[in-house]
Amino acid sequence: MPAFDNALFMVITYAVLAAGAWATVDAIIRPAAGYVACGKLTKPAWVAITAIATLVVYGFGVMSFLGLPAIIGIIVYLVDVRPALRGLQSGNSSW
C-alpha cells in the first residue's frame, strides 16, 4: 500500500501546484482597480499570497505545517476573490 499512498500524495501535490499556478497567473492578469472595487485586498497582496502559497507547497509539500495555510490561501482566491473580480468585469456587480 505505500505505493498507493505515495501516488495519491503526488497527485494531490500536483493538483494543488496547478491550482496555485492558475491562481497566481489569474491574479496577475486581473486589473488592479478591480480588487479595490470589490472590497478585497490589493492586487500585489493577492499575487504575493498565491505565489508564496504555491512556492510553499512546492518546497514543503501539502502535508507540511505550512501546507494547509498555503492551500487555504489558494482556495480563498479561487472561490472568493476570482468570482468577485469576474462578476465586476462582466457587469454583474451588486452595486
A tleap script that builds the chain and sets N, CA, C and O, in Angstrom:
source leaprc.protein.ff14SB
mol = sequence {
  NMET PRO ALA PHE ASP ASN ALA LEU PHE MET
  VAL ILE THR TYR ALA VAL LEU ALA ALA GLY
  ALA TRP ALA THR VAL ASP ALA ILE ILE ARG
  PRO ALA ALA GLY TYR VAL ALA CYS GLY LYS
  LEU THR LYS PRO ALA TRP VAL ALA ILE THR
  ALA ILE ALA THR LEU VAL VAL TYR GLY PHE
  GLY VAL MET SER PHE LEU GLY LEU PRO ALA
  ILE ILE GLY ILE ILE VAL TYR LEU VAL ASP
  VAL ARG PRO ALA LEU ARG GLY LEU GLN SER
  GLY ASN SER SER CTRP
}
set mol.1.N position { 0.776 -1.207 0.000 }
set mol.1.CA position { 0.000 0.000 0.000 }
set mol.1.C position { 0.829 1.288 0.000 }
set mol.1.O position { 0.304 2.335 -0.379 }
set mol.2.N position { 2.088 1.255 0.405 }
set mol.2.CA position { 2.846 2.505 0.376 }
set mol.2.C position { 2.935 3.117 -1.018 }
set mol.2.O position { 3.008 4.339 -1.151 }
set mol.3.N position { 2.928 2.295 -2.046 }
set mol.3.CA position { 2.991 2.841 -3.400 }
set mol.3.C position { 1.733 3.638 -3.719 }
set mol.3.O position { 1.794 4.684 -4.365 }
set mol.4.N position { 0.583 3.127 -3.257 }
set mol.4.CA position { -0.670 3.856 -3.484 }
set mol.4.C position { -0.682 5.173 -2.727 }
set mol.4.O position { -1.106 6.197 -3.264 }
set mol.5.N position { -0.219 5.153 -1.483 }
set mol.5.CA position { -0.170 6.376 -0.677 }
set mol.5.C position { 0.726 7.423 -1.319 }
set mol.5.O position { 0.363 8.597 -1.394 }
set mol.6.N position { 1.882 7.003 -1.776 }
set mol.6.CA position { 2.805 7.937 -2.426 }
set mol.6.C position { 2.206 8.500 -3.708 }
set mol.6.O position { 2.330 9.692 -3.989 }
set mol.7.N position { 1.564 7.645 -4.476 }
set mol.7.CA position { 0.939 8.114 -5.718 }
set mol.7.C position { -0.184 9.100 -5.419 }
set mol.7.O position { -0.334 10.104 -6.116 }
set mol.8.N position { -0.968 8.817 -4.389 }
set mol.8.CA position { -2.068 9.722 -4.020 }
set mol.8.C position { -1.533 11.083 -3.580 }
set mol.8.O position { -2.068 12.116 -3.983 }
set mol.9.N position { -0.485 11.093 -2.760 }
set mol.9.CA position { 0.097 12.358 -2.315 }
set mol.9.C position { 0.702 13.137 -3.475 }
set mol.9.O position { 0.640 14.366 -3.498 }
set mol.10.N position { 1.282 12.436 -4.431 }
set mol.10.CA position { 1.838 13.117 -5.603 }
set mol.10.C position { 0.726 13.741 -6.443 }
set mol.10.O position { 0.871 14.864 -6.926 }
set mol.11.N position { -0.368 13.033 -6.618 }
set mol.11.CA position { -1.499 13.577 -7.385 }
set mol.11.C position { -2.063 14.806 -6.681 }
set mol.11.O position { -2.343 15.816 -7.326 }
set mol.12.N position { -2.230 14.728 -5.365 }
set mol.12.CA position { -2.744 15.872 -4.605 }
set mol.12.C position { -1.775 17.052 -4.691 }
set mol.12.O position { -2.199 18.194 -4.868 }
set mol.13.N position { -0.482 16.779 -4.566 }
set mol.13.CA position { 0.517 17.841 -4.641 }
set mol.13.C position { 0.505 18.517 -6.004 }
set mol.13.O position { 0.531 19.745 -6.093 }
set mol.14.N position { 0.464 17.714 -7.070 }
set mol.14.CA position { 0.434 18.300 -8.412 }
set mol.14.C position { -0.855 19.085 -8.657 }
set mol.14.O position { -0.826 20.115 -9.330 }
set mol.15.N position { -1.972 18.619 -8.127 }
set mol.15.CA position { -3.235 19.344 -8.287 }
set mol.15.C position { -3.180 20.691 -7.572 }
set mol.15.O position { -3.640 21.700 -8.108 }
set mol.16.N position { -2.620 20.711 -6.367 }
set mol.16.CA position { -2.511 21.968 -5.626 }
set mol.16.C position { -1.517 22.903 -6.306 }
set mol.16.O position { -1.741 24.113 -6.355 }
set mol.17.N position { -0.429 22.361 -6.827 }
set mol.17.CA position { 0.527 23.200 -7.553 }
set mol.17.C position { -0.106 23.804 -8.801 }
set mol.17.O position { 0.122 24.974 -9.109 }
set mol.18.N position { -0.896 23.018 -9.515 }
set mol.18.CA position { -1.573 23.537 -10.711 }
set mol.18.C position { -2.581 24.616 -10.328 }
set mol.18.O position { -2.672 25.646 -10.997 }
set mol.19.N position { -3.334 24.387 -9.261 }
set mol.19.CA position { -4.306 25.392 -8.808 }
set mol.19.C position { -3.589 26.664 -8.353 }
set mol.19.O position { -4.063 27.768 -8.620 }
set mol.20.N position { -2.458 26.520 -7.674 }
set mol.20.CA position { -1.688 27.682 -7.237 }
set mol.20.C position { -1.124 28.475 -8.392 }
set mol.20.O position { -1.154 29.706 -8.383 }
set mol.21.N position { -0.606 27.771 -9.392 }
set mol.21.CA position { -0.090 28.463 -10.574 }
set mol.21.C position { -1.215 29.178 -11.310 }
set mol.21.O position { -1.043 30.308 -11.767 }
set mol.22.N position { -2.363 28.524 -11.425 }
set mol.22.CA position { -3.521 29.129 -12.075 }
set mol.22.C position { -3.973 30.373 -11.307 }
set mol.22.O position { -4.262 31.405 -11.912 }
set mol.23.N position { -4.036 30.279 -9.982 }
set mol.23.CA position { -4.456 31.420 -9.170 }
set mol.23.C position { -3.466 32.571 -9.290 }
set mol.23.O position { -3.872 33.731 -9.362 }
set mol.24.N position { -2.179 32.264 -9.313 }
set mol.24.CA position { -1.164 33.318 -9.428 }
set mol.24.C position { -1.253 34.026 -10.772 }
set mol.24.O position { -1.231 35.255 -10.830 }
set mol.25.N position { -1.352 33.269 -11.837 }
set mol.25.CA position { -1.458 33.876 -13.170 }
set mol.25.C position { -2.755 34.681 -13.283 }
set mol.25.O position { -2.760 35.774 -13.849 }
set mol.26.N position { -3.843 34.146 -12.749 }
set mol.26.CA position { -5.113 34.862 -12.793 }
set mol.26.C position { -5.036 36.165 -11.996 }
set mol.26.O position { -5.567 37.190 -12.424 }
set mol.27.N position { -4.376 36.125 -10.840 }
set mol.27.CA position { -4.226 37.341 -10.029 }
set mol.27.C position { -3.383 38.381 -10.748 }
set mol.27.O position { -3.600 39.581 -10.575 }
set mol.28.N position { -2.427 37.939 -11.549 }
set mol.28.CA position { -1.567 38.876 -12.279 }
set mol.28.C position { -2.327 39.551 -13.415 }
set mol.28.O position { -2.138 40.744 -13.655 }
set mol.29.N position { -3.182 38.814 -14.118 }
set mol.29.CA position { -3.821 39.391 -15.307 }
set mol.29.C position { -5.052 40.233 -14.997 }
set mol.29.O position { -5.527 40.954 -15.873 }
set mol.30.N position { -5.580 40.165 -13.790 }
set mol.30.CA position { -6.750 40.983 -13.442 }
set mol.30.C position { -6.325 42.428 -13.178 }
set mol.30.O position { -5.238 42.660 -12.649 }
set mol.31.N position { -7.166 43.406 -13.538 }
set mol.31.CA position { -6.801 44.811 -13.302 }
set mol.31.C position { -6.779 45.156 -11.812 }
set mol.31.O position { -7.593 44.660 -11.032 }
set mol.32.N position { -5.844 46.003 -11.441 }
set mol.32.CA position { -5.655 46.353 -10.030 }
set mol.32.C position { -6.856 47.090 -9.446 }
set mol.32.O position { -7.162 46.930 -8.264 }
set mol.33.N position { -7.530 47.881 -10.247 }
set mol.33.CA position { -8.671 48.639 -9.737 }
set mol.33.C position { -9.827 47.725 -9.341 }
set mol.33.O position { -10.633 48.082 -8.482 }
set mol.34.N position { -9.911 46.566 -9.952 }
set mol.34.CA position { -10.991 45.641 -9.638 }
set mol.34.C position { -10.916 45.109 -8.223 }
set mol.34.O position { -11.950 44.888 -7.593 }
set mol.35.N position { -9.727 44.902 -7.716 }
set mol.35.CA position { -9.569 44.395 -6.355 }
set mol.35.C position { -10.124 45.386 -5.348 }
set mol.35.O position { -10.822 45.004 -4.408 }
set mol.36.N position { -9.814 46.651 -5.545 }
set mol.36.CA position { -10.290 47.684 -4.632 }
set mol.36.C position { -11.800 47.862 -4.774 }
set mol.36.O position { -12.501 48.050 -3.779 }
set mol.37.N position { -12.297 47.805 -6.003 }
set mol.37.CA position { -13.732 47.979 -6.235 }
set mol.37.C position { -14.539 46.842 -5.617 }
set mol.37.O position { -15.680 47.050 -5.204 }
set mol.38.N position { -13.967 45.654 -5.548 }
set mol.38.CA position { -14.661 44.506 -4.943 }
set mol.38.C position { -14.513 44.481 -3.425 }
set mol.38.O position { -15.149 43.666 -2.756 }
set mol.39.N position { -13.698 45.347 -2.889 }
set mol.39.CA position { -13.504 45.371 -1.443 }
set mol.39.C position { -12.567 44.274 -0.946 }
set mol.39.O position { -12.662 43.852 0.207 }
set mol.40.N position { -11.673 43.817 -1.797 }
set mol.40.CA position { -10.722 42.769 -1.435 }
set mol.40.C position { -9.358 43.398 -1.166 }
set mol.40.O position { -9.186 44.610 -1.293 }
set mol.41.N position { -8.395 42.565 -0.796 }
set mol.41.CA position { -7.022 43.052 -0.659 }
set mol.41.C position { -6.523 43.551 -2.008 }
set mol.41.O position { -7.142 43.290 -3.040 }
set mol.42.N position { -5.424 44.254 -2.000 }
set mol.42.CA position { -4.890 44.814 -3.240 }
set mol.42.C position { -4.327 43.722 -4.140 }
set mol.42.O position { -4.110 42.587 -3.715 }
set mol.43.N position { -4.099 44.094 -5.386 }
set mol.43.CA position { -3.548 43.155 -6.356 }
set mol.43.C position { -2.185 42.624 -5.931 }
set mol.43.O position { -1.978 41.411 -5.979 }
set mol.44.N position { -1.232 43.483 -5.511 }
set mol.44.CA position { 0.067 42.927 -5.087 }
set mol.44.C position { -0.061 41.957 -3.909 }
set mol.44.O position { 0.706 40.999 -3.812 }
set mol.45.N position { -1.011 42.196 -3.028 }
set mol.45.CA position { -1.195 41.294 -1.891 }
set mol.45.C position { -1.663 39.921 -2.359 }
set mol.45.O position { -1.140 38.905 -1.901 }
set mol.46.N position { -2.638 39.875 -3.262 }
set mol.46.CA position { -3.133 38.579 -3.735 }
set mol.46.C position { -2.130 37.871 -4.628 }
set mol.46.O position { -2.047 36.642 -4.611 }
set mol.47.N position { -1.373 38.619 -5.403 }
set mol.47.CA position { -0.315 37.982 -6.200 }
set mol.47.C position { 0.723 37.370 -5.259 }
set mol.47.O position { 1.185 36.252 -5.490 }
set mol.48.N position { 1.086 38.083 -4.218 }
set mol.48.CA position { 2.066 37.565 -3.260 }
set mol.48.C position { 1.519 36.359 -2.507 }
set mol.48.O position { 2.232 35.373 -2.318 }
set mol.49.N position { 0.267 36.425 -2.077 }
set mol.49.CA position { -0.329 35.307 -1.337 }
set mol.49.C position { -0.343 34.046 -2.185 }
set mol.49.O position { 0.070 32.981 -1.725 }
set mol.50.N position { -0.812 34.159 -3.409 }
set mol.50.CA position { -0.911 32.969 -4.253 }
set mol.50.C position { 0.465 32.455 -4.673 }
set mol.50.O position { 0.682 31.245 -4.728 }
set mol.51.N position { 1.390 33.361 -4.966 }
set mol.51.CA position { 2.733 32.938 -5.376 }
set mol.51.C position { 3.483 32.280 -4.217 }
set mol.51.O position { 4.107 31.234 -4.394 }
set mol.52.N position { 3.423 32.886 -3.044 }
set mol.52.CA position { 4.114 32.314 -1.886 }
set mol.52.C position { 3.478 30.985 -1.491 }
set mol.52.O position { 4.180 30.043 -1.123 }
set mol.53.N position { 2.155 30.910 -1.566 }
set mol.53.CA position { 1.481 29.652 -1.244 }
set mol.53.C position { 1.902 28.542 -2.204 }
set mol.53.O position { 2.113 27.404 -1.783 }
set mol.54.N position { 2.024 28.861 -3.474 }
set mol.54.CA position { 2.464 27.865 -4.450 }
set mol.54.C position { 3.898 27.435 -4.176 }
set mol.54.O position { 4.221 26.251 -4.271 }
set mol.55.N position { 4.746 28.374 -3.843 }
set mol.55.CA position { 6.142 28.036 -3.525 }
set mol.55.C position { 6.242 27.204 -2.247 }
set mol.55.O position { 7.084 26.311 -2.151 }
set mol.56.N position { 5.394 27.493 -1.273 }
set mol.56.CA position { 5.395 26.703 -0.036 }
set mol.56.C position { 4.996 25.261 -0.326 }
set mol.56.O position { 5.627 24.327 0.169 }
set mol.57.N position { 3.955 25.082 -1.124 }
set mol.57.CA position { 3.534 23.716 -1.472 }
set mol.57.C position { 4.625 23.017 -2.268 }
set mol.57.O position { 4.874 21.829 -2.063 }
set mol.58.N position { 5.272 23.730 -3.163 }
set mol.58.CA position { 6.355 23.143 -3.954 }
set mol.58.C position { 7.543 22.756 -3.071 }
set mol.58.O position { 8.132 21.690 -3.247 }
set mol.59.N position { 7.887 23.617 -2.133 }
set mol.59.CA position { 9.069 23.387 -1.306 }
set mol.59.C position { 8.849 22.438 -0.146 }
set mol.59.O position { 9.720 21.627 0.168 }
set mol.60.N position { 7.688 22.530 0.496 }
set mol.60.CA position { 7.462 21.746 1.714 }
set mol.60.C position { 6.428 20.642 1.548 }
set mol.60.O position { 6.385 19.716 2.359 }
set mol.61.N position { 5.603 20.718 0.525 }
set mol.61.CA position { 4.574 19.707 0.312 }
set mol.61.C position { 3.254 20.080 0.953 }
set mol.61.O position { 3.172 21.027 1.736 }
set mol.62.N position { 2.229 19.329 0.613 }
set mol.62.CA position { 0.891 19.641 1.112 }
set mol.62.C position { 0.688 19.165 2.542 }
set mol.62.O position { -0.200 19.666 3.232 }
set mol.63.N position { 1.480 18.223 2.999 }
set mol.63.CA position { 1.304 17.669 4.340 }
set mol.63.C position { 2.218 18.326 5.369 }
set mol.63.O position { 2.372 17.800 6.471 }
set mol.64.N position { 2.817 19.438 5.041 }
set mol.64.CA position { 3.693 20.118 5.981 }
set mol.64.C position { 2.886 21.061 6.866 }
set mol.64.O position { 1.688 21.255 6.664 }
set mol.65.N position { 3.562 21.640 7.844 }
set mol.65.CA position { 2.925 22.581 8.759 }
set mol.65.C position { 2.403 23.815 8.023 }
set mol.65.O position { 1.355 24.355 8.379 }
set mol.66.N position { 3.123 24.255 7.009 }
set mol.66.CA position { 2.710 25.429 6.235 }
set mol.66.C position { 1.859 25.064 5.025 }
set mol.66.O position { 1.343 25.953 4.348 }
set mol.67.N position { 1.706 23.793 4.746 }
set mol.67.CA position { 0.945 23.363 3.579 }
set mol.67.C position { -0.527 23.710 3.653 }
set mol.67.O position { -1.103 24.179 2.671 }
set mol.68.N position { -1.144 23.488 4.803 }
set mol.68.CA position { -2.576 23.774 4.948 }
set mol.68.C position { -2.897 25.262 4.793 }
set mol.68.O position { -3.819 25.595 4.048 }
set mol.69.N position { -2.174 26.182 5.466 }
set mol.69.CA position { -2.451 27.604 5.223 }
set mol.69.C position { -2.217 28.013 3.764 }
set mol.69.O position { -2.920 28.875 3.237 }
set mol.70.N position { -1.242 27.401 3.125 }
set mol.70.CA position { -0.990 27.709 1.717 }
set mol.70.C position { -2.165 27.271 0.853 }
set mol.70.O position { -2.609 28.012 -0.024 }
set mol.71.N position { -2.662 26.077 1.100 }
set mol.71.CA position { -3.814 25.584 0.348 }
set mol.71.C position { -5.029 26.459 0.594 }
set mol.71.O position { -5.786 26.742 -0.335 }
set mol.72.N position { -5.227 26.889 1.827 }
set mol.72.CA position { -6.363 27.750 2.150 }
set mol.72.C position { -6.257 29.081 1.415 }
set mol.72.O position { -7.264 29.582 0.913 }
set mol.73.N position { -5.061 29.666 1.338 }
set mol.73.CA position { -4.869 30.915 0.606 }
set mol.73.C position { -5.214 30.777 -0.870 }
set mol.73.O position { -5.846 31.658 -1.453 }
set mol.74.N position { -4.798 29.671 -1.466 }
set mol.74.CA position { -5.109 29.432 -2.881 }
set mol.74.C position { -6.606 29.258 -3.080 }
set mol.74.O position { -7.180 29.817 -4.014 }
set mol.75.N position { -7.237 28.487 -2.206 }
set mol.75.CA position { -8.673 28.233 -2.333 }
set mol.75.C position { -9.483 29.502 -2.122 }
set mol.75.O position { -10.463 29.732 -2.831 }
set mol.76.N position { -9.088 30.335 -1.155 }
set mol.76.CA position { -9.813 31.594 -0.917 }
set mol.76.C position { -9.768 32.477 -2.153 }
set mol.76.O position { -10.770 33.094 -2.516 }
set mol.77.N position { -8.608 32.540 -2.803 }
set mol.77.CA position { -8.541 33.349 -4.023 }
set mol.77.C position { -9.474 32.783 -5.091 }
set mol.77.O position { -10.218 33.531 -5.724 }
set mol.78.N position { -9.439 31.474 -5.290 }
set mol.78.CA position { -10.198 30.873 -6.388 }
set mol.78.C position { -11.706 30.875 -6.157 }
set mol.78.O position { -12.468 30.979 -7.118 }
set mol.79.N position { -12.153 30.764 -4.909 }
set mol.79.CA position { -13.601 30.690 -4.678 }
set mol.79.C position { -14.221 31.993 -4.187 }
set mol.79.O position { -15.445 32.120 -4.187 }
set mol.80.N position { -13.416 32.962 -3.769 }
set mol.80.CA position { -13.979 34.220 -3.279 }
set mol.80.C position { -13.554 35.418 -4.126 }
set mol.80.O position { -14.404 36.161 -4.616 }
set mol.81.N position { -12.272 35.608 -4.297 }
set mol.81.CA position { -11.774 36.806 -4.974 }
set mol.81.C position { -11.997 36.723 -6.483 }
set mol.81.O position { -12.491 37.673 -7.090 }
set mol.82.N position { -11.642 35.609 -7.080 }
set mol.82.CA position { -11.760 35.471 -8.538 }
set mol.82.C position { -13.204 35.647 -9.035 }
set mol.82.O position { -13.420 36.379 -10.001 }
set mol.83.N position { -14.203 34.997 -8.404 }
set mol.83.CA position { -15.580 35.239 -8.873 }
set mol.83.C position { -16.027 36.692 -8.711 }
set mol.83.O position { -16.776 37.205 -9.541 }
set mol.84.N position { -15.572 37.356 -7.650 }
set mol.84.CA position { -15.934 38.761 -7.468 }
set mol.84.C position { -15.331 39.622 -8.571 }
set mol.84.O position { -15.986 40.526 -9.088 }
set mol.85.N position { -14.088 39.338 -8.926 }
set mol.85.CA position { -13.440 40.099 -9.993 }
set mol.85.C position { -14.087 39.819 -11.343 }
set mol.85.O position { -14.273 40.734 -12.145 }
set mol.86.N position { -14.428 38.573 -11.596 }
set mol.86.CA position { -15.066 38.222 -12.867 }
set mol.86.C position { -16.454 38.851 -12.963 }
set mol.86.O position { -16.849 39.317 -14.032 }
set mol.87.N position { -17.192 38.868 -11.862 }
set mol.87.CA position { -18.512 39.487 -11.857 }
set mol.87.C position { -18.434 40.982 -12.083 }
set mol.87.O position { -19.302 41.563 -12.735 }
set mol.88.N position { -17.405 41.602 -11.551 }
set mol.88.CA position { -17.216 43.040 -11.738 }
set mol.88.C position { -16.872 43.352 -13.189 }
set mol.88.O position { -17.361 44.334 -13.748 }
set mol.89.N position { -16.037 42.524 -13.796 }
set mol.89.CA position { -15.651 42.753 -15.198 }
set mol.89.C position { -16.806 42.530 -16.168 }
set mol.89.O position { -16.906 43.213 -17.187 }
set mol.90.N position { -17.680 41.573 -15.851 }
set mol.90.CA position { -18.786 41.298 -16.771 }
set mol.90.C position { -20.013 42.154 -16.467 }
set mol.90.O position { -21.026 42.045 -17.157 }
set mol.91.N position { -19.937 42.990 -15.457 }
set mol.91.CA position { -21.038 43.885 -15.157 }
set mol.91.C position { -22.082 43.293 -14.254 }
set mol.91.O position { -23.177 43.847 -14.155 }
set mol.92.N position { -21.799 42.196 -13.590 }
set mol.92.CA position { -22.749 41.557 -12.705 }
set mol.92.C position { -22.548 41.944 -11.250 }
set mol.92.O position { -22.797 41.139 -10.353 }
set mol.93.N position { -22.111 43.144 -11.015 }
set mol.93.CA position { -21.899 43.553 -9.638 }
set mol.93.C position { -23.209 43.933 -8.990 }
set mol.93.O position { -24.180 44.258 -9.672 }
set mol.94.N position { -23.233 43.890 -7.666 }
set mol.94.CA position { -24.468 44.169 -6.953 }
set mol.94.C position { -24.640 45.652 -6.637 }
set mol.94.O position { -25.599 46.030 -5.965 }
set mol.95.N position { -23.734 46.488 -7.108 }
set mol.95.CA position { -23.854 47.909 -6.831 }
set mol.95.C position { -23.744 48.639 -8.072 }
set mol.95.O position { -23.818 49.868 -8.073 }
savepdb mol mol.pdb
quit
